[in-house]
């Protein structure tokens, strides 16, 4: 019962943070593009995200002969379940519950996200959604193996495979000075996991008409959209947790979030063949080099 309450409060806290995260992203992107961004709803536009949520919930879509398949609804509910599981991990961290199986559970949850995107795109009765989900699924094959190998290398260096070690977390030292190449690669893999620019091949608005979520509106679109940003926050938190400790952890979790927003406002989307070539050729060479150094 205690763990359920912790998960519920963690989910509510993260979703409230996601609302202001979306607002901050729209504000920063607006200033990057020389415009103001949301500034009408509430004081300085602070209630814009809640107004958008209310608008999407009140919308209704009527179906004719092409009803959305149960397979696509399964993908929507699966990504919501993944969000709850991520919130569960975050809640256990907040109450300082230590377990040596944290990293294994994180691997399992991470691997489920590609199935959710594939289900959503495959069952949408839309070719653009299908193309976006297929590109995202094949991209997951490319980066998830490298991402998990990087985390295992970090575990070999720290001598623990949990999410965090209490002695390391509450110390004032940080290992980023020694592991900054791995930190850059983990940030790149986190961008791939969250479908963020320059690796947003699942959505790719310019050539896939919003990608895998083209056929979604109202509550189902809210589930996909909010869960995507929740996973983005979790990946930023996880990246900061593994590389920083003490006061630096709280500073750099905000820094990594701003870095994700900055990438979206400045970087162009790379070609898909360059992305696959990088992860299957260059990334494997870098992983081999890091494995040799760690052992």
C-alpha positions as CSV (number, residue, x, y, z in Angstrom):
1,X,0.0,0.0,0.0
2,X,2.9,2.4,0.8
3,X,4.6,1.7,-2.5
4,X,1.3,2.4,-4.4
5,X,0.9,5.8,-2.6
6,X,4.5,6.6,-3.4
7,X,4.0,5.8,-7.0
8,X,0.8,7.8,-7.2
9,X,2.3,10.9,-5.6
10,X,5.4,10.5,-7.9
11,X,3.2,10.3,-11.0
12,X,1.2,13.4,-10.0
13,X,4.4,15.3,-9.1
14,X,6.0,14.4,-12.4
15,X,2.9,15.2,-14.5
16,X,2.7,18.7,-12.8
17,X,6.3,19.2,-13.6
18,X,5.6,18.0,-17.2
19,X,3.0,20.8,-17.6
20,X,5.5,23.4,-16.7
21,X,8.3,21.6,-18.6
22,X,6.2,21.9,-21.8
23,X,5.5,25.6,-21.0
24,X,9.2,26.3,-20.4
25,X,10.1,24.5,-23.7
26,X,7.6,26.6,-25.7
27,X,8.9,29.8,-24.0
28,X,12.6,29.0,-24.7
29,X,11.8,27.9,-28.3
30,X,9.9,31.1,-28.8
31,X,12.8,33.3,-27.7
32,X,15.2,31.1,-29.8
33,X,13.0,31.8,-32.8
34,X,12.6,35.5,-32.0
35,X,9.0,35.3,-30.7
36,X,7.4,35.5,-27.3
37,X,5.7,32.1,-27.0
38,X,2.7,31.5,-24.8
39,X,1.9,34.7,-22.8
40,X,-1.9,35.1,-22.8
41,X,-3.4,32.4,-20.5
42,X,-2.9,33.4,-16.9
43,X,0.1,35.4,-15.6
44,X,2.8,35.3,-18.2
45,X,1.1,32.3,-19.8
46,X,1.7,30.0,-16.8
47,X,-1.7,28.3,-17.3
48,X,-1.2,27.6,-21.0
49,X,-0.5,23.9,-20.5
50,X,-3.6,23.4,-18.4
51,X,-5.7,25.2,-20.9
52,X,-4.4,23.0,-23.7
53,X,-5.1,19.9,-21.5
54,X,-8.7,21.0,-21.0
55,X,-9.1,21.7,-24.7
56,X,-7.9,18.3,-25.7
57,X,-10.0,16.4,-23.1
58,X,-13.2,18.2,-24.3
59,X,-12.5,17.4,-28.0
60,X,-14.4,14.5,-29.5
61,X,-13.6,12.5,-32.7
62,X,-16.4,10.6,-34.5
63,X,-15.5,7.4,-36.3
64,X,-17.0,6.2,-39.6
65,X,-16.0,3.0,-41.3
66,X,-12.4,3.0,-40.2
67,X,-12.4,2.6,-36.4
68,X,-9.1,2.7,-34.7
69,X,-7.8,-0.8,-34.1
70,X,-7.5,-2.3,-30.7
71,X,-3.8,-2.9,-31.5
72,X,-3.2,0.9,-31.5
73,X,-5.1,1.4,-28.3
74,X,-3.0,-1.3,-26.7
75,X,0.1,0.8,-27.6
76,X,-1.4,3.9,-26.0
77,X,-2.2,2.1,-22.8
78,X,1.2,0.4,-22.8
79,X,3.0,3.8,-22.9
80,X,0.9,5.0,-20.0
81,X,1.8,1.8,-18.1
82,X,5.5,2.5,-18.9
83,X,5.0,6.0,-17.5
84,X,3.6,4.6,-14.3
85,X,6.6,2.2,-14.0
86,X,9.0,5.0,-14.5
87,X,7.2,7.0,-11.8
88,X,7.5,3.9,-9.5
89,X,11.3,3.9,-10.0
90,X,11.4,7.6,-9.2
91,X,9.2,7.2,-6.2
92,X,11.5,4.5,-4.8
93,X,14.5,6.7,-5.3
94,X,12.7,9.6,-3.4
95,X,12.1,7.4,-0.3
96,X,15.8,6.1,-0.5
97,X,14.7,2.5,-1.1
98,X,17.8,0.6,-2.2
99,X,17.7,-2.5,-4.4
100,X,20.3,-4.2,-6.5
101,X,17.7,-4.9,-9.3
102,X,17.0,-1.3,-10.1
103,X,19.1,-1.3,-13.2
104,X,17.6,-4.5,-14.5
105,X,14.1,-3.1,-14.0
106,X,15.1,0.1,-15.8
107,X,16.4,-2.0,-18.8
108,X,13.1,-3.9,-18.9
109,X,11.0,-0.7,-18.9
110,X,13.2,1.0,-21.5
111,X,12.9,-1.9,-23.9
112,X,9.0,-1.8,-23.7
113,X,8.8,1.8,-25.2
114,X,9.7,0.7,-28.7
115,X,6.8,-1.9,-28.6
116,X,4.4,0.9,-27.6
117,X,5.5,3.2,-30.5
118,X,5.3,0.3,-33.0
119,X,1.8,-0.7,-31.8
120,X,0.5,2.9,-32.0
121,X,1.8,3.4,-35.5
122,X,1.0,-0.1,-36.9
123,X,-2.7,0.1,-35.8
124,X,-3.4,3.7,-36.9
125,X,-4.7,2.9,-40.4
126,X,-2.2,5.6,-41.7
127,X,0.9,5.0,-43.8
128,X,2.8,8.0,-42.3
129,X,2.2,6.5,-38.8
130,X,3.4,3.2,-40.0
131,X,6.6,4.6,-41.5
132,X,7.3,6.6,-38.3
133,X,6.8,3.6,-36.0
134,X,9.0,1.3,-38.2
135,X,11.8,3.9,-38.3
136,X,11.6,4.3,-34.5
137,X,11.6,0.5,-34.0
138,X,14.6,-0.1,-36.2
139,X,16.3,2.9,-34.5
140,X,15.6,1.3,-31.1
141,X,17.5,-1.8,-32.3
142,X,20.5,0.5,-33.1
143,X,20.8,2.5,-29.9
144,X,19.3,0.4,-27.1
145,X,22.1,-2.1,-27.3
146,X,24.7,0.6,-27.1
147,X,22.8,2.4,-24.3
148,X,22.6,-0.7,-22.1
149,X,26.3,-1.5,-22.7
150,X,27.2,2.1,-21.6
151,X,25.2,1.6,-18.4
152,X,26.9,-1.7,-17.8
153,X,30.3,-0.1,-18.3
154,X,29.4,2.5,-15.7
155,X,28.3,-0.2,-13.3
156,X,31.7,-1.9,-13.7
157,X,33.4,1.4,-12.9
158,X,31.2,2.1,-9.8
159,X,31.0,-1.6,-8.7
160,X,27.3,-1.5,-8.3
161,X,24.4,-2.1,-10.7
162,X,21.6,-0.3,-8.8
163,X,20.3,3.0,-9.8
164,X,22.4,4.7,-7.2
165,X,24.6,4.0,-4.2
166,X,23.8,6.0,-1.1
167,X,27.4,6.6,-0.2
168,X,28.2,7.9,-3.7
169,X,25.0,9.9,-4.0
170,X,25.4,11.9,-0.8
171,X,29.1,12.5,-1.4
172,X,30.4,15.8,-2.8
173,X,32.5,14.2,-5.6
174,X,31.5,13.7,-9.1
175,X,32.9,11.4,-11.8
176,X,32.0,13.5,-14.8
177,X,35.6,14.8,-15.0
178,X,36.7,11.2,-15.8
179,X,33.6,9.9,-17.7
180,X,32.6,12.9,-19.8
181,X,32.9,10.9,-23.1
182,X,30.5,8.3,-21.8
183,X,28.2,11.1,-20.5
184,X,28.0,12.6,-24.0
185,X,27.1,9.2,-25.5
186,X,24.5,8.6,-22.8
187,X,22.9,12.0,-23.5
188,X,22.8,11.0,-27.3
189,X,21.2,7.7,-26.4
190,X,18.7,9.5,-24.1
191,X,17.7,11.7,-27.1
192,X,17.1,8.6,-29.1
193,X,15.0,7.0,-26.4
194,X,12.8,10.1,-26.0
195,X,12.4,10.7,-29.7
196,X,13.9,14.2,-29.4
197,X,15.6,16.2,-32.2
198,X,17.9,15.5,-33.9
199,X,16.7,11.8,-33.5
200,X,12.9,12.2,-33.7
201,X,12.5,9.7,-36.5
202,X,9.2,8.5,-35.0
203,X,7.5,11.9,-35.4
204,X,9.5,13.8,-37.9
205,X,6.9,16.5,-38.6
206,X,8.5,17.8,-41.8
207,X,8.3,14.6,-43.8
208,X,5.9,12.3,-41.9
209,X,3.1,14.7,-40.9
210,X,3.6,14.2,-37.1
211,X,4.5,10.5,-37.5
212,X,3.1,7.8,-35.3
213,X,0.5,10.0,-33.5
214,X,-1.1,11.4,-36.6
215,X,-4.5,9.7,-36.1
216,X,-4.9,10.6,-32.4
217,X,-6.8,13.3,-30.7
218,X,-8.4,14.2,-27.3
219,X,-7.5,11.8,-24.4
220,X,-5.5,9.4,-26.4
221,X,-3.3,12.2,-27.8
222,X,-2.9,13.5,-24.3
223,X,-1.7,10.1,-23.1
224,X,0.9,9.9,-25.8
225,X,2.1,13.5,-25.5
226,X,2.3,13.7,-21.7
227,X,3.9,10.2,-21.5
228,X,6.6,11.3,-24.0
229,X,7.5,14.3,-21.8
230,X,7.4,12.2,-18.7
231,X,9.9,9.8,-20.2
232,X,12.0,12.8,-21.2
233,X,12.1,14.0,-17.6
234,X,13.0,10.4,-16.3
235,X,15.9,10.1,-18.8
236,X,17.2,13.6,-17.7
237,X,16.9,12.5,-14.1
238,X,18.6,9.2,-14.7
239,X,21.5,10.7,-16.6
240,X,22.1,13.3,-13.9
241,X,21.8,10.6,-11.2
242,X,24.5,8.4,-12.7
243,X,27.1,11.0,-13.4
244,X,26.7,13.6,-10.6
245,X,26.4,13.6,-6.9
246,X,25.7,15.9,-4.0
247,X,24.8,19.5,-5.0
248,X,25.9,18.9,-8.6
249,X,23.1,16.4,-9.1
250,X,20.4,19.0,-8.5
251,X,22.2,21.6,-10.7
252,X,22.8,19.3,-13.6
253,X,19.3,17.7,-13.7
254,X,18.1,21.2,-14.7
255,X,21.0,21.7,-17.0
256,X,20.3,18.4,-18.9
257,X,16.6,19.4,-19.3
258,X,17.6,22.8,-20.7
259,X,20.1,21.0,-23.0
260,X,17.3,18.9,-24.4
261,X,15.2,22.0,-25.1
262,X,18.2,23.8,-26.6
263,X,18.9,20.8,-28.9
264,X,15.3,21.0,-30.2
265,X,15.6,24.7,-31.0
266,X,19.0,24.7,-32.7
267,X,19.9,21.3,-34.2
268,X,18.6,20.0,-37.5
269,X,17.3,16.5,-38.0
270,X,20.0,14.2,-39.3
271,X,19.6,11.7,-42.1
272,X,18.4,8.3,-41.0
273,X,21.2,6.4,-42.8
274,X,23.8,8.6,-41.0
275,X,22.1,7.8,-37.7
276,X,22.1,4.0,-38.3
277,X,25.7,4.1,-39.6
278,X,26.9,6.0,-36.5
279,X,25.4,3.5,-34.1
280,X,26.4,0.4,-35.9
281,X,30.0,1.4,-36.8
282,X,31.4,4.3,-34.8
283,X,29.5,3.6,-31.6
284,X,30.6,0.0,-31.5
285,X,34.2,1.1,-31.8
286,X,33.8,3.6,-29.0
287,X,32.1,0.9,-26.8
288,X,34.9,-1.5,-27.4
289,X,37.4,1.2,-26.3
290,X,35.5,2.0,-23.1
291,X,35.2,-1.7,-22.3
292,X,39.0,-2.1,-22.6
293,X,39.5,0.9,-20.3
294,X,37.0,-0.2,-17.7
295,X,38.5,-3.7,-17.3
